[in-house]
Amino acid sequence: MSNYFQIAFESLKKQKGRAVLTMIAVAIGIASLIVMLASGDSLKQLILGEIDMYGSDVVNVEVRVPGRGTAGSGTDMATGISVTTFKNSDVEAISKMKNISAYYAYITSQEVIKYQGENMTCIVFGYGAQAPLVEKINIAEGRFYTTDEEDSLSSVIVLGSKVKENLFGDNEAVGQNVYVRGKPFRVVGVLEKRGQVFFFDMDSIVYLPVKTIQKKLLGTDYVLGVSVKARDPNKLDQIKEELVALMRERHDIDDPGRDDFEVMTMVEAKEMTEVITNSITLLLAALAAISLVVGGVGITNIMYVSVVERTFEIGVRRSIGAKKKDILFQFLTEAVLLTFSGGVLGVVMAIGLTSLIYAVANSYGLSWPFSISLGAVFYSILFSIAVGLFFGVYPAQKAANINPIEALRKD
């Protein structure tokens, strides 16, 4: 084998231009494959990390347009239909379920937050006061509002870190009044920096008590959904069934196909996310593998040309005792050496590209994890070797089957 590799190396040195171009083609394919796998894995980690903020013992109930299965926004974007059937009375009924330990209803809006001469347009999250008991809401200054403040429609507000910086700078924000639609709201807390989630800046949001935003700003009595925390995580399926039964009873729904809500546990959300992200990763990897196939075709081409150019050499080697298998292994070794070298170069390129993606994503505040698994590197290089073997077989067999007498006449 050492002789095969030595001969292959010397042969490739004589045709550096074609060898380097072929290696680059393989390297691009390998780099693309690894980057796609790494990006898919990073995307999965990012999404699952955000889902984990709720914990595995949370069940979510969201409105949806009946019969369309579009949960979350409460609006069918194609028809402009809004669902306003999830009332405060439904929230109250859910809060009395015995198997839940905490809950919060939520609604969203977009408002301009003003303080003295400064103002900032923000996404407003109308959250119930028990939200920090259900999901991770970390407070840097002050506190979150209380249930008493929510029930009494208190004008209190919790600012995102960027909102606080833009409106107050280095000055103290807690205890000051900001204005929303001309109404004063007392700042009771400031959130810790969180960065971007799916390119949504979580530091540019504010929290208001859900009942306060309903009555004082929006003039509504409905919500987009409710998140509940289970007393016993082992009873998630039971809680889901109870929620479905309760909502259908309250909304007088007999046909499940006409549900104006959707119930999902965080466990189901994670499983669905994993299926989707794994499918995306496989699709991207398949697309990247196409470039490897192109590189493989290049391997066949360069090896076939090499066989034609070295016909006399093959004849000489056969005439002094080389067997067919020696010629076969020699050319296969050249193909594998080309693709292996391209694979190693591709790994280096992939590390550089993945590092660049990581740096750019984090510079925009997105908590994008750096993720290149050793398995992806190992299998990618193994795949590159397999490409060399597969696409090198035909020209290697062509070389091995050359008649030595006819080959010597080619000089």
N, C-alpha and C positions, 0 to 999 in steps of 0.2 A: 504493500500500500504506500509505503514511503516513496518508492520509485515512481508510482503513479502520480503522486502529488508533486514530486520534483519535476517530472516531465510536464505535467499540466501547468505548473507555475511558469516554467521556462517558455512553454508554448504561448501562454497568455501574455507574457512580457513582450513577445514579438509582435503582438497585435494589441498594443495598449489602448489605442483609440477606441476600437470596437468594444474591448473588454470593459473599459471605464464607463462608456455609455450604457452598456448592458447592466453593469452594476448599479448605476444611478437609477435606471428604470426599475430594477428590483427594489432598490432602497426606497424609492418613492412609494412603491406599493406596500412595503413592510411598514414604513413610517405612517402611511395613511391608515393601515390596519390597526396599528398599536394606538395611534391617536384617537381613532374612532372608538376603540374598546375602552380606552382611558376616559374619554369624554362621556361615553355612556355610563360608565361606572361612577364618574364624578357627579353626573346629573342625578343618578339614582341616590347617591349618598346625600346630595343637597336636598332633594325632595323628601327623602325619608327622614332627614334631620329636622326638616320643618314640621313634618307630621308628628315626630316624636315630642315636639313641644306640647302636644296635647296629652301624651301618655297613651298607653294601650287600654286604659279603662274608661275611655270617653266614647259616647255615642252622640252623633250629630243628626238633627232633624232640620232639613232645609225645604223651602218652598220650591215648587217646580210648576211649569205649565202643564196642566193635565193632559196625559196622552202623548207628551213630547219628550219626557225624560230629561229635561234640561234643568238640573238642580243648581241652586246657588244664588243666581242673580235675581230670580223671581220674575224675569222678563224674557220673553221669546223675542230675540233680536230680529227675526225675520218678519214677525207680524206686529211687534210693538205691544203685545199683550203683557200686562203686568198682573202678578198674582198678589192679591191683598187679603187673602183669606186666613192667613196665620195671625190671629188676633192676640191681644194681650190676655184675653180670657183663656186661650189655649196654653199660653205660657204659664199662667197661674195653675191650670189643671196639671200640667207636666211637673211643676214644682212640688206638687203634693204626692207624687209617686214615692212609694216607700223604699224602693231599691236604689234611689239616687242620693248622693251625699251633697252635691252642689250642682248648680246650673247657672246659665246666663243666656239671655236672649240678645240678639244683635241686629243692628241695622246700620247702613252706611249712608254717608252724604259727602258732599264737597262744599266747603265753606271757606271764606276769607277770615283769617284770624288777625285781629289788629291790636297793637299796643303802641300808644302814643303815635309817633309818626311812622312806625313800621307796620307792615302787613305781609301776610303770607297765605297763599292758597293751599289748603291742606285737605287730605282725605280724613273725614271724621268717622271714627268708629263709635257708634252708640252701643256700648256694652253694659250688661248687667254687672252689679257690684261684686258678684261672686266669681267673675272671670278669672282673677288670679288663683282661685282654688281649682280651676279646671285646666287652664293652660299656663304656660310660663310667661308671666309679665313681670319683668324685673325693673324695680324702681331705683333710680340713682339718687333722687332728692325728694323729700316729702313722703307722700303715701298715695295709695289708690283711694278712690272715694268709697264710702260705706253704703250698706243697704239702707240705713236710715236716710242718708242724703239722696239716694235714688228714689225712695218712696215719697219723700217730701218735695221732689222735683227741684232739688237744690241746684243752683247754677255754679257747678264746680267743673273743673277740667284738668286733665293730665296731658302734659305736652311731650311730644317726641323730642329727642335731644337736639335735632337740627332746628326744630321750631323754636325751642328755647334759645339757641345760639343766635338765630336770625332776629328774634324779637328783643332779646334781653342782653345779648352779648355775654360779658362776664358778670353782669349784675344778677342779683338774686331774683328768681322768678316766683318761687313759692310764696303765696300770700298776696301776690299782685293780681290785678284784674286785667284780663284781656277781653276784647269785644268781638262777638259773633252776631252779625246782623243787627248791630247797634246795641245788643244786650250784653251787660257785663257778666263775665264768668271768672270766678276766683280760682287761681292756679293752686292745686293742692299737691301736685307731684310732677316729677320730670322722669321720663323713662331712660334706662341705660341705652347706650348706643347699640344698635343691632345690625345696621347695614341694610343691604338690599336682599329681598327675597323674590326670586323670579323677576328680577329687574324692577321690582317695586320697592321704593325707598321707605323702609319701615321707620326711619328716623324723622320723616316728614308727616307723621300722622298725629292725631290727637284723640283722646278718649273722652267721651261724655257719658253720663248715665243714660241708659237707653230710654227711660221714661221722660227724662228732661229733654232730650233731642226730639222725641215724639211730640210732646206737648208744646214746648216753647219755640221750636224751630220749624218742624215739618208739619205739624198739625195732623198727625196720623195716629192710628191705634193698632197698627200691624207691624210685624217684624219679618226679617228674612229667614230667621232660623233660631234654633236653640241648641246649645251644647250642654250635655249632662255628664256628670262624673258618677260612675257606678260605686256603690258601697262595696260590692264584691265583684272583682274583675271576672270571676268565673260565671257570672250571671249576665254577661253582655248580651247573649242571644235572647235570653228571657226578657231583658229590658227592651231590646229592639222590638220583640213581638208585642210587648205591652204598649210601647209608643205607637206602633202601627195601629193596634186595636183602638187605642184612645183617640188618635187623630181621625180615624175613619168614623168612629162613633160620633165625635163632635162635629165633623163636617158632613155627616149623613152620606157616606160613600159606601155603596154596596159592591161596585165593580172596581177591583184593584187597578184596572187600566185607566181609571179616571182619578187616581190619587193626585192631589194637588200638593204633595209633599214627598220627600224621600228620606229614609232613615238609613244611616250607614255607621258602622262602628269604625274606630280608627284602625282596628286589625284588618278589616275589609279594605279600608282605604290604602293601607300599606301593601296588602297583597295585590290590589289592582295596580298600584303604582309600580310595583316590581314587575308585574307582567308587561305593562306598557313600556317601561324603560328597558327591560330586557329585549322586547321586540324591536324597539328603536335601535338598540345597540347591535342586534343581529343584522338588521337592515343596513345600517351604516357599515358594518364589517363586510357584509356581502358586496356592497358597492365598492368598498376599498379593495376587496379581493379581485375585482375586475382589472384593476391596474396591475396586479400581480400576474394575471393571465396574459395581459399585454406584454409584460416583461418576459413571461415564459415563451411567448411567440418570438420575441427577440432572441432568446436563448437558442431556440430551434434554428433561427435564421443564421446567427453568427456561427453556430456549430456546423451547420450544413456548408456554409461558405468555407469554413476552416477545413472540412473534410475534402472539399474540392481542391483547395489550394495545397493540401498536404498529401495528395494521393501518392506521389512518388515516395515520400517519407514512409507512408504506410506500407508500400510495396517493399521497401528496403527492410523494414522491421520484420515483415512477414518472411522475407527470404532468408533472414539470419536466425529464424527460430521463433519469432513471436507468434503466439496463437491468437485465434479469433477473440477469445475472452480477454487477452491482454489489450488488444486494440479497443474492444468494447469498454473495458474498465478505464482505459486511458481517457477516452472522450467523455465518458460519464463523470469521471473525476474532474475534468475541466469544467463541465456544466455545474456540478455541485460546488466547486470552488468559487465559481462566478456568483452563484446565487447566495452561498453562505456569506461571502464577502459583502454582497449587496445587503443581506439581512443584517449583518453587524452594523454597516453604515446606516441602515434604516433605523435601527434601535437608537443610535446616537442622534439622528435627526428627530426621532419621535420624542426623545427626552427633551431636546431643545424646544420643539413645538409645544409640547405639553406644558413646559415651564413658562413659555410665552403666554399661552392661554390662561394659565393660573395667575400670572402677574397682571395681565390686562383685566381679567375678571375681578380680581381683588382690588385693583386700582379704582374700579367703579363701585366698590363697596359690596360686591357680591361674594358671599362666603363660599367660593368655589374650591373644593378640596383638590390637592394634587394627588393624582391616583394613576400610577402605572404598576400593575401587578407583575410579579416575576413570572407568573403563569402565562400572561399575555406575551411577554418577551420570549419565553421559552417556546411556546407554541408557534409564535410568528416566525422565529428562526427555523423551527422544525418544518413549518410550512414552506419556507423559502427553499430549504433543502429538497423537500418533496417536489417543488416546482422544477428544480434543476434536474432531478431524476426523471420526472415525467416528460418534460419537454426535451431532455437530452437523449432519451432512449432512441428515438428515430434516427437522428444523425449518427449516433454511436453504432447502431446496428448497420447503418449504411456503410460506415467506415470498416466495420468488422467483416462485412461480406464482400469487400472489394477483392477481386482476383489479383494476387500479387504479381503475376506475369504481366497482366494488362496495366497494372499500376506502374511498373517499372518502365513501361513504354511511354508514360506520360511526361517524362523528363524533357 
